[in-house]
Amino acid sequence: QHYFPRVLRSSRGDGNEHAPSYDMPYFDQEWVPLSELILLETCSRAVGLKLIARVMQVMFSGIFPTVYPQEAAAYPEQMLRLLERCVQQILTIPVFAPLMRSDRISLNGTKQWNIFPLLEFLKSREEAGEALRPATMCKVHGDLYPENVLVYLPSLRWRTPRVMLIDPVAAIGLSRGDFAMDVAKFRSWLSAELLALRLGFFSIETQWDNGPAFDLSLHTDEPQLSALSDGSVLQEFSGLLETATWARAVCDADPRWGARVSFYESLYALSMVPFVPAWQSLGRFLVGVRHLNNFVTTMNLNPSSTVHQEGEQPENAQPPSP
């Protein structure tokens, strides 16, 4: 695909210590990350939205139409294995051990199911597999967000700007799957959620008197995020997927795709918990739990049927530090 850079050298990795890697050509200063253009507001909002639309058009017209129907049957189980792997990795982090023993947590004043009950619920219900199954398996980028999009600056004057998609395949390691996965990652950046977590623009207040309770605030009104803080770019992005003719063929063929976005937002957040600096890890975890609860809510089922009793709070246990 001419939307991806030419790979000069690559390694598949071994699935353990050595991750897949590749070398790509050098891009000179005429190529600029889309994220920079948006956040620094070096182009108008209208031009920024035009570039976002171009990226999505590339994906919906040039990438997602490549399908792998024979792989669809095993996909929900593959997603649940990935989620379980994330949970097991988090469990190895000592400061998370007390928190992981509780079946419920309070998040911003609302009781939420913790990660283990949610995982067991999803593994045990046939409806979960159906909810996770896309209409078709397709080629995906795997880590699609504006920092992984380069824009050729001279092309801003063209009718169709030129973009290049770099660094495909995220920590979850997928290049084939559900188009909603790429939409979810792009959306998490445009909402400023991902940036707030990464840049430390969040705060967490904790209580441990009656089980784990957290108040999580994402400070998306920080000056560095002013281009996104009013939510209008995210709103325009969502509207684009509902109205653009190039999106309709893919979206209309899979009317349940929107419900899966929360699952992927959760999976991305949880997959990064073991790898980010310690001060970020709890924020990523709480965001992941919130999105996974949102996904389960779309199924109109209660995970309590898979939980025998509320997990008891360990004596003298302390929550992980933000």
LORONU-57728 format. One record per residue (C-alpha): residue in three letters; x, y, z. Coordinates in steps of 0.001 Angstrom, whole numbers, plus 500000, padded with zeros to 6 digits. Layout:
N
+------+--------+--------+--------+
: type :   east :  north :     up :
+------+--------+--------+--------+
:  Ala :      X :      Y :      Z :
...
+------+--------+--------+--------+
***
This chain:
322
+------+--------+--------+--------+
: type :   east :  north :     up :
+------+--------+--------+--------+
:  Gln : 500000 : 500000 : 500000 :
:  His : 501431 : 503416 : 499040 :
:  Tyr : 499965 : 504919 : 502215 :
:  Phe : 502545 : 503034 : 504286 :
:  Pro : 506292 : 503706 : 504034 :
:  Arg : 508516 : 501193 : 502295 :
:  Val : 510025 : 498769 : 504804 :
:  Leu : 513815 : 498608 : 504495 :
:  Arg : 514414 : 495834 : 507014 :
:  Ser : 512150 : 493936 : 509407 :
:  Ser : 512072 : 491307 : 512131 :
:  Arg : 509035 : 489306 : 513169 :
:  Gly : 510189 : 489014 : 516778 :
:  Asp : 509862 : 485907 : 518917 :
:  Gly : 506644 : 486706 : 520755 :
:  Asn : 508492 : 487091 : 524050 :
:  Glu : 511347 : 489479 : 524736 :
:  His : 511882 : 490624 : 521152 :
:  Ala : 508992 : 492543 : 519609 :
:  Pro : 508444 : 492855 : 515854 :
:  Ser : 510506 : 495701 : 514429 :
:  Tyr : 511301 : 497365 : 511123 :
:  Asp : 513285 : 500203 : 509614 :
:  Met : 511689 : 502721 : 507284 :
:  Pro : 513036 : 505543 : 505125 :
:  Tyr : 513885 : 508919 : 506617 :
:  Phe : 511229 : 511587 : 506118 :
:  Asp : 512573 : 515121 : 505796 :
:  Gln : 511205 : 518291 : 507369 :
:  Glu : 508528 : 518632 : 504718 :
:  Trp : 506750 : 515768 : 506450 :
:  Val : 505127 : 516742 : 509763 :
:  Pro : 503057 : 514667 : 512227 :
:  Leu : 499353 : 515392 : 512032 :
:  Ser : 499364 : 515645 : 515825 :
:  Glu : 501739 : 518612 : 515654 :
:  Leu : 499590 : 520443 : 513130 :
:  Ile : 496508 : 519959 : 515316 :
:  Leu : 497941 : 520658 : 518775 :
:  Leu : 500115 : 523621 : 517786 :
:  Glu : 497301 : 524938 : 515582 :
:  Thr : 499778 : 525619 : 512806 :
:  Cys : 496924 : 525080 : 510399 :
:  Ser : 493340 : 526233 : 510701 :
:  Arg : 490771 : 523987 : 512317 :
:  Ala : 489125 : 523555 : 508922 :
:  Val : 492399 : 522311 : 507424 :
:  Gly : 492950 : 520045 : 510423 :
:  Leu : 489530 : 518487 : 509929 :
:  Lys : 490259 : 518104 : 506228 :
:  Leu : 493421 : 516160 : 507096 :
:  Ile : 491550 : 513958 : 509574 :
:  Ala : 488955 : 513272 : 506895 :
:  Arg : 491730 : 512369 : 504442 :
:  Val : 493242 : 509869 : 506883 :
:  Met : 489864 : 508244 : 507449 :
:  Gln : 489139 : 508166 : 503731 :
:  Val : 492454 : 506380 : 503178 :
:  Met : 491534 : 503813 : 505807 :
:  Phe : 487932 : 503242 : 504734 :
:  Ser : 488640 : 503230 : 501001 :
:  Gly : 492159 : 501852 : 500789 :
:  Ile : 492840 : 499696 : 503865 :
:  Phe : 489651 : 498323 : 505449 :
:  Pro : 488293 : 496843 : 502169 :
:  Thr : 491089 : 494215 : 502327 :
:  Val : 489272 : 491414 : 504164 :
:  Tyr : 490089 : 488022 : 505669 :
:  Pro : 486724 : 486277 : 506118 :
:  Gln : 488271 : 482944 : 507106 :
:  Glu : 489656 : 484500 : 510309 :
:  Ala : 486391 : 485909 : 511647 :
:  Ala : 485254 : 482871 : 513632 :
:  Ala : 488216 : 482894 : 516005 :
:  Tyr : 488349 : 486659 : 516479 :
:  Pro : 486251 : 487095 : 519674 :
:  Glu : 488280 : 484422 : 521461 :
:  Gln : 491472 : 486109 : 520280 :
:  Met : 490305 : 489429 : 521766 :
:  Leu : 489446 : 487825 : 525091 :
:  Arg : 492858 : 486128 : 525217 :
:  Leu : 494476 : 489509 : 524650 :
:  Leu : 492394 : 491022 : 527430 :
:  Glu : 493276 : 488153 : 529757 :
:  Arg : 496974 : 488567 : 528950 :
:  Cys : 496730 : 492255 : 529851 :
:  Val : 495051 : 491410 : 533150 :
:  Gln : 497681 : 488811 : 534014 :
:  Gln : 500468 : 491285 : 533255 :
:  Ile : 498861 : 493887 : 535515 :
:  Leu : 498561 : 491294 : 538270 :
:  Thr : 502357 : 490934 : 538323 :
:  Ile : 502724 : 494597 : 539350 :
:  Pro : 502945 : 494443 : 543169 :
:  Val : 501126 : 497706 : 543884 :
:  Phe : 498081 : 496500 : 541942 :
:  Ala : 497659 : 493233 : 543894 :
:  Pro : 495332 : 494640 : 546634 :
:  Leu : 493169 : 496433 : 544090 :
:  Met : 492801 : 493358 : 541896 :
:  Arg : 491329 : 491353 : 544802 :
:  Ser : 488158 : 493450 : 544892 :
:  Asp : 485220 : 492582 : 542660 :
:  Arg : 483898 : 496149 : 542626 :
:  Ile : 485508 : 499561 : 542729 :
:  Ser : 484006 : 503009 : 543051 :
:  Leu : 485012 : 505331 : 540236 :
:  Asn : 483891 : 508960 : 540396 :
:  Gly : 481098 : 507992 : 542755 :
:  Thr : 479771 : 505103 : 540638 :
:  Lys : 480205 : 501426 : 541478 :
:  Gln : 482001 : 499634 : 538668 :
:  Trp : 482882 : 496000 : 538172 :
:  Asn : 486590 : 495381 : 538519 :
:  Ile : 488635 : 493782 : 535796 :
:  Phe : 488492 : 490120 : 536902 :
:  Pro : 484673 : 489875 : 537139 :
:  Leu : 484374 : 491640 : 533788 :
:  Leu : 486848 : 489248 : 532184 :
:  Glu : 485122 : 486159 : 533590 :
:  Phe : 481758 : 487498 : 532487 :
:  Leu : 482933 : 488086 : 528927 :
:  Lys : 484549 : 484645 : 528749 :
:  Ser : 481430 : 482889 : 530035 :
:  Arg : 478707 : 484484 : 527928 :
:  Glu : 477970 : 483581 : 524341 :
:  Glu : 476510 : 487053 : 523871 :
:  Ala : 479953 : 488531 : 524513 :
:  Gly : 481429 : 486619 : 521610 :
:  Glu : 478681 : 487873 : 519340 :
:  Ala : 479139 : 491434 : 520571 :
:  Leu : 482874 : 491279 : 519792 :
:  Arg : 482545 : 489697 : 516354 :
:  Pro : 482868 : 492224 : 513506 :
:  Ala : 480886 : 491731 : 510330 :
:  Thr : 484179 : 491045 : 508586 :
:  Met : 487863 : 490806 : 509415 :
:  Cys : 489911 : 493405 : 507603 :
:  Lys : 493354 : 494898 : 507346 :
:  Val : 493932 : 497492 : 510078 :
:  His : 496717 : 499845 : 511044 :
:  Gly : 496695 : 498681 : 514665 :
:  Asp : 497930 : 501937 : 516232 :
:  Leu : 496118 : 504645 : 514310 :
:  Tyr : 496267 : 508097 : 515850 :
:  Pro : 497559 : 511486 : 514678 :
:  Glu : 501096 : 510949 : 515992 :
:  Asn : 501399 : 508047 : 513553 :
:  Val : 500280 : 510078 : 510553 :
:  Leu : 502732 : 512205 : 508583 :
:  Val : 501462 : 515030 : 506402 :
:  Tyr : 503392 : 516305 : 503399 :
:  Leu : 503332 : 520060 : 504019 :
:  Pro : 503408 : 521196 : 500364 :
:  Ser : 500281 : 519115 : 499789 :
:  Leu : 498219 : 521297 : 502139 :
:  Arg : 497608 : 523467 : 499106 :
:  Trp : 496433 : 520505 : 497071 :
:  Arg : 492854 : 519392 : 496721 :
:  Thr : 493807 : 516010 : 498210 :
:  Pro : 496544 : 516286 : 500862 :
:  Arg : 499178 : 513578 : 500946 :
:  Val : 499467 : 511532 : 504129 :
:  Met : 501660 : 508637 : 505205 :
:  Leu : 500707 : 506113 : 507911 :
:  Ile : 503666 : 505052 : 510038 :
:  Asp : 504369 : 502655 : 512930 :
:  Pro : 501544 : 500161 : 512347 :
:  Val : 500760 : 497501 : 514975 :
:  Ala : 500522 : 498587 : 518621 :
:  Ala : 501437 : 496764 : 521814 :
:  Ile : 498495 : 494426 : 521254 :
:  Gly : 500186 : 493304 : 518021 :
:  Leu : 497343 : 493236 : 515492 :
:  Ser : 497434 : 494078 : 511797 :
:  Arg : 494189 : 492268 : 510965 :
:  Gly : 490955 : 492635 : 512817 :
:  Asp : 488122 : 495071 : 513324 :
:  Phe : 488025 : 498523 : 511756 :
:  Ala : 486459 : 499789 : 515008 :
:  Met : 489858 : 499164 : 516627 :
:  Asp : 491497 : 501897 : 514543 :
:  Val : 488548 : 504217 : 515071 :
:  Ala : 488852 : 503696 : 518834 :
:  Lys : 492539 : 504638 : 519013 :
:  Phe : 492041 : 507726 : 516852 :
:  Arg : 489054 : 508717 : 518961 :
:  Ser : 490953 : 508349 : 522241 :
:  Trp : 493506 : 510869 : 520964 :
:  Leu : 490946 : 513365 : 519634 :
:  Ser : 489042 : 513217 : 522933 :
:  Ala : 492323 : 514266 : 524653 :
:  Glu : 491971 : 511273 : 526988 :
:  Leu : 495146 : 509601 : 525727 :
:  Leu : 497108 : 512849 : 525794 :
:  Ala : 495954 : 513758 : 529306 :
:  Leu : 497131 : 510385 : 530591 :
:  Arg : 500437 : 510500 : 528751 :
:  Leu : 501284 : 514098 : 529698 :
:  Gly : 500227 : 513770 : 533315 :
:  Phe : 497227 : 516071 : 533006 :
:  Phe : 495123 : 514070 : 535449 :
:  Ser : 494618 : 513685 : 539163 :
:  Ile : 493408 : 510781 : 541295 :
:  Glu : 491992 : 510934 : 544797 :
:  Thr : 491770 : 507592 : 546615 :
:  Gln : 489869 : 506223 : 549600 :
:  Trp : 490134 : 502750 : 551039 :
:  Asp : 487660 : 502787 : 553936 :
:  Asn : 484852 : 500786 : 552309 :
:  Gly : 486718 : 499178 : 549457 :
:  Pro : 488735 : 500851 : 546706 :
:  Ala : 487301 : 504209 : 545661 :
:  Phe : 488821 : 506642 : 543180 :
:  Asp : 488003 : 510068 : 541813 :
:  Leu : 489732 : 510410 : 538446 :
:  Ser : 489872 : 513807 : 536763 :
:  Leu : 491339 : 514283 : 533296 :
:  His : 492486 : 517885 : 532926 :
:  Thr : 491763 : 518285 : 529241 :
:  Asp : 491483 : 522058 : 529680 :
:  Glu : 495270 : 522404 : 529949 :
:  Pro : 496688 : 524962 : 527464 :
:  Gln : 498629 : 522252 : 525583 :
:  Leu : 495316 : 520554 : 524792 :
:  Ser : 493352 : 523702 : 523922 :
:  Ala : 492887 : 522590 : 520306 :
:  Leu : 490892 : 519587 : 521540 :
:  Ser : 489436 : 520707 : 524876 :
:  Asp : 486088 : 521988 : 523619 :
:  Gly : 485277 : 518599 : 522063 :
:  Ser : 484374 : 520036 : 518666 :
:  Val : 487094 : 518154 : 516772 :
:  Leu : 485922 : 514872 : 518286 :
:  Gln : 482331 : 515759 : 517426 :
:  Glu : 483271 : 516526 : 513817 :
:  Phe : 485180 : 513239 : 513628 :
:  Ser : 482157 : 511279 : 514875 :
:  Gly : 479890 : 513079 : 512441 :
:  Leu : 482267 : 512285 : 509604 :
:  Leu : 481881 : 508542 : 510156 :
:  Glu : 478106 : 508928 : 510163 :
:  Thr : 477794 : 510981 : 506987 :
:  Ala : 480792 : 510527 : 504657 :
:  Thr : 479953 : 508405 : 501652 :
:  Trp : 483317 : 506596 : 501793 :
:  Ala : 482543 : 505401 : 505342 :
:  Arg : 479031 : 504189 : 504715 :
:  Ala : 479820 : 500906 : 502945 :
:  Val : 481936 : 499667 : 505855 :
:  Cys : 479852 : 501098 : 508701 :
:  Asp : 476444 : 500174 : 507292 :
:  Ala : 477558 : 496572 : 506809 :
:  Asp : 478354 : 496363 : 510542 :
:  Pro : 475676 : 498268 : 512507 :
:  Arg : 477072 : 497143 : 515899 :
:  Trp : 480573 : 498523 : 515321 :
:  Gly : 480078 : 501547 : 517567 :
:  Ala : 479476 : 499409 : 520658 :
:  Arg : 482858 : 497710 : 520196 :
:  Val : 484768 : 500999 : 520331 :
:  Ser : 484592 : 500971 : 524144 :
:  Phe : 486118 : 497479 : 524243 :
:  Tyr : 489106 : 498591 : 522175 :
:  Glu : 489529 : 501790 : 524183 :
:  Ser : 489712 : 499554 : 527242 :
:  Leu : 492103 : 497092 : 525637 :
:  Tyr : 494493 : 499833 : 524531 :
:  Ala : 494485 : 501457 : 527982 :
:  Leu : 494988 : 498204 : 529902 :
:  Ser : 497661 : 496912 : 527527 :
:  Met : 499852 : 499905 : 528376 :
:  Val : 499589 : 499666 : 532184 :
:  Pro : 502720 : 497477 : 532595 :
:  Phe : 504779 : 499619 : 530225 :
:  Val : 504087 : 503225 : 531184 :
:  Pro : 505823 : 505078 : 534045 :
:  Ala : 504455 : 504175 : 537470 :
:  Trp : 502732 : 507544 : 537892 :
:  Gln : 500624 : 506835 : 534780 :
:  Ser : 499692 : 503230 : 535472 :
:  Leu : 496721 : 503710 : 537798 :
:  Gly : 495195 : 506336 : 535522 :
:  Arg : 495464 : 503993 : 532531 :
:  Phe : 493975 : 501144 : 534568 :
:  Leu : 490977 : 503167 : 535742 :
:  Val : 490260 : 504437 : 532235 :
:  Gly : 490458 : 500854 : 530962 :
:  Val : 488050 : 499597 : 533620 :
:  Arg : 485607 : 502397 : 532862 :
:  His : 485584 : 501660 : 529123 :
:  Leu : 485178 : 497924 : 529696 :
:  Asn : 482191 : 498562 : 531967 :
:  Asn : 480751 : 500780 : 529228 :
:  Phe : 481150 : 497961 : 526711 :
:  Val : 479421 : 495441 : 528978 :
:  Thr : 476601 : 497933 : 529537 :
:  Thr : 475846 : 497878 : 525800 :
:  Met : 475085 : 494151 : 526135 :
:  Asn : 472271 : 494791 : 528657 :
:  Leu : 473562 : 492000 : 530904 :
:  Asn : 474820 : 492032 : 534496 :
:  Pro : 478208 : 490467 : 535315 :
:  Ser : 476978 : 489648 : 538835 :
:  Ser : 475849 : 486224 : 537626 :
:  Thr : 479493 : 485227 : 537239 :
:  Val : 480617 : 486585 : 540623 :
:  His : 479871 : 484446 : 543677 :
:  Gln : 480377 : 487189 : 546195 :
:  Glu : 481872 : 490619 : 546589 :
:  Gly : 485646 : 490463 : 547031 :
:  Glu : 486598 : 491364 : 550587 :
:  Gln : 488998 : 494159 : 551276 :
:  Pro : 492325 : 492780 : 552556 :
:  Glu : 493271 : 493998 : 556010 :
:  Asn : 495722 : 496930 : 556007 :
:  Ala : 495916 : 496846 : 552190 :
:  Gln : 496680 : 500047 : 550345 :
:  Pro : 495734 : 501025 : 546789 :
:  Pro : 498387 : 501673 : 544164 :
:  Ser : 499715 : 505222 : 544107 :
:  Pro : 498790 : 507396 : 541124 :
+------+--------+--------+--------+
***
